[in-house]
Amino acid sequence: MGGDNETTNQEYMGELAEREGKRYLSYQRPSEDGEISCLISFDRRSLSMTQKGALNSKLTLMPGKKTDNVYSTPMGDLNLGIFTRNYKVVETEGNIKLQLDYDILTGGDPIRTSMNIEISF
């Protein structure tokens, strides 16, 4: 926000599965409020990220489109619009990289967000 850049790296162990042309990555992550179960489902056209547990959310990214998303916390729900600028899947031997570039629409200036997810198997 306000032109500031922040970089965070996190690493988790999980499971990768494929069904009907979609891939599913599931893992657990700790938070201050308890464990969160995470599921990322993706193909070459879109990505969906679901979190359940200490917080509940579902984020859907589709290139060139705005999606409406809900982020639920113990303090209440936050409705967020997301505009996906770019989404790319890059596969190499034993590795998948998901490159995400999107805007979080909060009513003021959009918050530009980039995320790179690297899956090694």
C-alpha atoms as an extended CHARMM CRD file, in Angstrom:
* protein
*
       121  EXT
         1         1  MET       CA              0.0000000000        0.0000000000        0.0000000000  PROA      1               0.0000000000
         2         2  GLY       CA              1.2180000000        3.4890000000       -0.7010000000  PROA      2               0.0000000000
         3         3  GLY       CA              4.0020000000        2.2440000000       -2.9530000000  PROA      3               0.0000000000
         4         4  ASP       CA              5.5800000000        0.0730000000       -0.2530000000  PROA      4               0.0000000000
         5         5  ASN       CA              6.9070000000       -3.3390000000       -1.2460000000  PROA      5               0.0000000000
         6         6  GLU       CA              6.8980000000       -6.3210000000        1.0680000000  PROA      6               0.0000000000
         7         7  THR       CA              8.2840000000       -9.7780000000        0.3180000000  PROA      7               0.0000000000
         8         8  THR       CA              7.4210000000      -12.8840000000        2.3190000000  PROA      8               0.0000000000
         9         9  ASN       CA              8.6470000000      -16.4490000000        1.7920000000  PROA      9               0.0000000000
        10        10  GLN       CA              6.8520000000      -19.4020000000        3.3620000000  PROA      10              0.0000000000
        11        11  GLU       CA              7.4420000000      -23.1220000000        2.9210000000  PROA      11              0.0000000000
        12        12  TYR       CA              4.9830000000      -25.9600000000        3.5900000000  PROA      12              0.0000000000
        13        13  MET       CA              4.7890000000      -29.7160000000        3.0390000000  PROA      13              0.0000000000
        14        14  GLY       CA              1.6110000000      -30.9590000000        1.3990000000  PROA      14              0.0000000000
        15        15  GLU       CA              0.0080000000      -33.2790000000       -1.1140000000  PROA      15              0.0000000000
        16        16  LEU       CA             -0.4830000000      -32.7790000000       -4.8610000000  PROA      16              0.0000000000
        17        17  ALA       CA             -3.2180000000      -34.6350000000       -6.7540000000  PROA      17              0.0000000000
        18        18  GLU       CA             -4.6940000000      -34.4400000000      -10.2400000000  PROA      18              0.0000000000
        19        19  ARG       CA             -8.3010000000      -35.1550000000      -11.2640000000  PROA      19              0.0000000000
        20        20  GLU       CA            -10.1640000000      -34.3780000000      -14.4690000000  PROA      20              0.0000000000
        21        21  GLY       CA             -7.5560000000      -31.9200000000      -15.7640000000  PROA      21              0.0000000000
        22        22  LYS       CA             -7.2520000000      -29.9540000000      -12.5080000000  PROA      22              0.0000000000
        23        23  ARG       CA             -4.5160000000      -30.1330000000       -9.9210000000  PROA      23              0.0000000000
        24        24  TYR       CA             -5.0890000000      -29.8960000000       -6.1960000000  PROA      24              0.0000000000
        25        25  LEU       CA             -2.4760000000      -28.9010000000       -3.6430000000  PROA      25              0.0000000000
        26        26  SER       CA             -3.4190000000      -29.3450000000        0.0220000000  PROA      26              0.0000000000
        27        27  TYR       CA             -1.3750000000      -28.3490000000        3.0690000000  PROA      27              0.0000000000
        28        28  GLN       CA             -1.6820000000      -27.1170000000        6.6480000000  PROA      28              0.0000000000
        29        29  ARG       CA             -0.3030000000      -23.8360000000        7.8850000000  PROA      29              0.0000000000
        30        30  PRO       CA             -0.0570000000      -22.5400000000       11.4360000000  PROA      30              0.0000000000
        31        31  SER       CA             -1.3860000000      -19.1390000000       12.4800000000  PROA      31              0.0000000000
        32        32  GLU       CA             -1.6140000000      -17.2090000000       15.7430000000  PROA      32              0.0000000000
        33        33  ASP       CA             -5.2290000000      -18.4000000000       16.1040000000  PROA      33              0.0000000000
        34        34  GLY       CA             -4.6490000000      -22.0740000000       15.2120000000  PROA      34              0.0000000000
        35        35  GLU       CA             -4.1540000000      -24.4120000000       12.2330000000  PROA      35              0.0000000000
        36        36  ILE       CA             -5.4980000000      -23.5030000000        8.8020000000  PROA      36              0.0000000000
        37        37  SER       CA             -6.2330000000      -26.1410000000        6.1470000000  PROA      37              0.0000000000
        38        38  CYS       CA             -5.3780000000      -24.8100000000        2.6920000000  PROA      38              0.0000000000
        39        39  LEU       CA             -6.3980000000      -26.1120000000       -0.7260000000  PROA      39              0.0000000000
        40        40  ILE       CA             -5.2100000000      -24.6420000000       -4.0170000000  PROA      40              0.0000000000
        41        41  SER       CA             -6.9730000000      -25.9630000000       -7.1110000000  PROA      41              0.0000000000
        42        42  PHE       CA             -5.6980000000      -24.8590000000      -10.4880000000  PROA      42              0.0000000000
        43        43  ASP       CA             -5.4440000000      -25.4850000000      -14.1920000000  PROA      43              0.0000000000
        44        44  ARG       CA             -4.1060000000      -23.3050000000      -16.9830000000  PROA      44              0.0000000000
        45        45  ARG       CA             -7.1990000000      -21.0370000000      -16.9650000000  PROA      45              0.0000000000
        46        46  SER       CA             -7.8230000000      -20.2480000000      -13.2830000000  PROA      46              0.0000000000
        47        47  LEU       CA             -6.8200000000      -20.7600000000       -9.6650000000  PROA      47              0.0000000000
        48        48  SER       CA             -8.8740000000      -21.0780000000       -6.4990000000  PROA      48              0.0000000000
        49        49  MET       CA             -7.3840000000      -20.9000000000       -2.9970000000  PROA      49              0.0000000000
        50        50  THR       CA             -9.5170000000      -22.0170000000       -0.0340000000  PROA      50              0.0000000000
        51        51  GLN       CA             -8.5820000000      -21.7020000000        3.6480000000  PROA      51              0.0000000000
        52        52  LYS       CA            -10.5410000000      -23.2800000000        6.5100000000  PROA      52              0.0000000000
        53        53  GLY       CA             -9.9520000000      -23.3090000000       10.2330000000  PROA      53              0.0000000000
        54        54  ALA       CA             -8.7610000000      -20.3270000000       12.2800000000  PROA      54              0.0000000000
        55        55  LEU       CA             -9.8890000000      -18.2130000000        9.3080000000  PROA      55              0.0000000000
        56        56  ASN       CA            -12.0520000000      -19.0120000000        6.3240000000  PROA      56              0.0000000000
        57        57  SER       CA            -11.6060000000      -17.5920000000        2.8510000000  PROA      57              0.0000000000
        58        58  LYS       CA            -11.8680000000      -18.4100000000       -0.7950000000  PROA      58              0.0000000000
        59        59  LEU       CA             -9.9020000000      -16.5190000000       -3.4180000000  PROA      59              0.0000000000
        60        60  THR       CA            -10.6420000000      -17.0670000000       -7.1120000000  PROA      60              0.0000000000
        61        61  LEU       CA             -8.3150000000      -15.7430000000       -9.8110000000  PROA      61              0.0000000000
        62        62  MET       CA             -9.2680000000      -15.6180000000      -13.4850000000  PROA      62              0.0000000000
        63        63  PRO       CA             -7.0670000000      -13.5580000000      -15.8470000000  PROA      63              0.0000000000
        64        64  GLY       CA             -8.7170000000      -10.3510000000      -17.0590000000  PROA      64              0.0000000000
        65        65  LYS       CA            -11.7230000000      -10.7600000000      -14.7550000000  PROA      65              0.0000000000
        66        66  LYS       CA            -12.9660000000       -9.3410000000      -11.4550000000  PROA      66              0.0000000000
        67        67  THR       CA            -14.1350000000      -11.8560000000       -8.8620000000  PROA      67              0.0000000000
        68        68  ASP       CA            -15.9160000000      -11.2830000000       -5.5550000000  PROA      68              0.0000000000
        69        69  ASN       CA            -14.3490000000      -13.0290000000       -2.5670000000  PROA      69              0.0000000000
        70        70  VAL       CA            -15.1180000000      -13.3320000000        1.1550000000  PROA      70              0.0000000000
        71        71  TYR       CA            -12.4600000000      -13.3720000000        3.8700000000  PROA      71              0.0000000000
        72        72  SER       CA            -13.9640000000      -14.4780000000        7.2150000000  PROA      72              0.0000000000
        73        73  THR       CA            -12.1910000000      -13.7560000000       10.4880000000  PROA      73              0.0000000000
        74        74  PRO       CA            -13.2830000000      -13.9630000000       14.1410000000  PROA      74              0.0000000000
        75        75  MET       CA            -13.9500000000      -10.2040000000       13.8840000000  PROA      75              0.0000000000
        76        76  GLY       CA            -16.3300000000      -10.5750000000       10.9140000000  PROA      76              0.0000000000
        77        77  ASP       CA            -16.4670000000      -10.9760000000        7.1400000000  PROA      77              0.0000000000
        78        78  LEU       CA            -14.5550000000       -8.8520000000        4.6790000000  PROA      78              0.0000000000
        79        79  ASN       CA            -15.8260000000       -8.7490000000        1.0870000000  PROA      79              0.0000000000
        80        80  LEU       CA            -13.0020000000       -8.2390000000       -1.3850000000  PROA      80              0.0000000000
        81        81  GLY       CA            -13.0470000000       -7.7110000000       -5.1140000000  PROA      81              0.0000000000
        82        82  ILE       CA            -10.0540000000       -9.1500000000       -6.9360000000  PROA      82              0.0000000000
        83        83  PHE       CA             -9.0200000000       -8.2010000000      -10.4690000000  PROA      83              0.0000000000
        84        84  THR       CA             -6.5440000000      -10.6820000000      -11.9380000000  PROA      84              0.0000000000
        85        85  ARG       CA             -3.9670000000       -8.9560000000      -14.1300000000  PROA      85              0.0000000000
        86        86  ASN       CA             -1.9770000000      -12.0860000000      -15.0110000000  PROA      86              0.0000000000
        87        87  TYR       CA             -1.9230000000      -15.7890000000      -14.1680000000  PROA      87              0.0000000000
        88        88  LYS       CA              0.6200000000      -18.2180000000      -15.5460000000  PROA      88              0.0000000000
        89        89  VAL       CA              1.4780000000      -21.8820000000      -14.9670000000  PROA      89              0.0000000000
        90        90  VAL       CA              5.0660000000      -22.8980000000      -15.7930000000  PROA      90              0.0000000000
        91        91  GLU       CA              5.9100000000      -26.6050000000      -15.6200000000  PROA      91              0.0000000000
        92        92  THR       CA              9.3310000000      -28.2330000000      -15.6600000000  PROA      92              0.0000000000
        93        93  GLU       CA             10.5140000000      -31.6790000000      -14.5910000000  PROA      93              0.0000000000
        94        94  GLY       CA              9.4580000000      -32.1470000000      -10.9430000000  PROA      94              0.0000000000
        95        95  ASN       CA              8.3790000000      -28.5160000000      -10.5480000000  PROA      95              0.0000000000
        96        96  ILE       CA              5.3240000000      -26.2890000000      -11.1410000000  PROA      96              0.0000000000
        97        97  LYS       CA              5.4370000000      -22.5070000000      -10.7610000000  PROA      97              0.0000000000
        98        98  LEU       CA              2.2460000000      -20.4830000000      -10.4270000000  PROA      98              0.0000000000
        99        99  GLN       CA              2.7340000000      -16.7760000000      -11.1340000000  PROA      99              0.0000000000
       100       100  LEU       CA             -0.0910000000      -14.5030000000       -9.9640000000  PROA      100             0.0000000000
       101       101  ASP       CA             -0.4840000000      -10.7600000000      -10.4110000000  PROA      101             0.0000000000
       102       102  TYR       CA             -3.7160000000       -9.2230000000       -9.1270000000  PROA      102             0.0000000000
       103       103  ASP       CA             -5.3070000000       -6.1310000000       -7.5900000000  PROA      103             0.0000000000
       104       104  ILE       CA             -7.2150000000       -6.2140000000       -4.3090000000  PROA      104             0.0000000000
       105       105  LEU       CA            -10.1020000000       -3.7620000000       -4.7030000000  PROA      105             0.0000000000
       106       106  THR       CA            -10.9470000000       -2.1790000000       -1.3530000000  PROA      106             0.0000000000
       107       107  GLY       CA            -12.7920000000        0.9670000000       -2.4190000000  PROA      107             0.0000000000
       108       108  GLY       CA             -9.6840000000        3.1770000000       -2.4190000000  PROA      108             0.0000000000
       109       109  ASP       CA             -6.6370000000        2.6860000000       -4.5740000000  PROA      109             0.0000000000
       110       110  PRO       CA             -6.2080000000       -0.9540000000       -5.6310000000  PROA      110             0.0000000000
       111       111  ILE       CA             -3.5520000000       -2.9190000000       -3.7470000000  PROA      111             0.0000000000
       112       112  ARG       CA             -1.3270000000       -4.5270000000       -6.3680000000  PROA      112             0.0000000000
       113       113  THR       CA             -0.2710000000       -7.9930000000       -5.2780000000  PROA      113             0.0000000000
       114       114  SER       CA              2.0700000000      -10.5400000000       -6.8480000000  PROA      114             0.0000000000
       115       115  MET       CA              2.4280000000      -14.0950000000       -5.6610000000  PROA      115             0.0000000000
       116       116  ASN       CA              4.7120000000      -16.8640000000       -6.8730000000  PROA      116             0.0000000000
       117       117  ILE       CA              3.9230000000      -20.3850000000       -5.7220000000  PROA      117             0.0000000000
       118       118  GLU       CA              6.5150000000      -23.0440000000       -6.4030000000  PROA      118             0.0000000000
       119       119  ILE       CA              5.5370000000      -26.7040000000       -6.1020000000  PROA      119             0.0000000000
       120       120  SER       CA              8.3330000000      -29.2680000000       -6.0430000000  PROA      120             0.0000000000
       121       121  PHE       CA              7.5530000000      -32.9740000000       -6.2590000000  PROA      121             0.0000000000
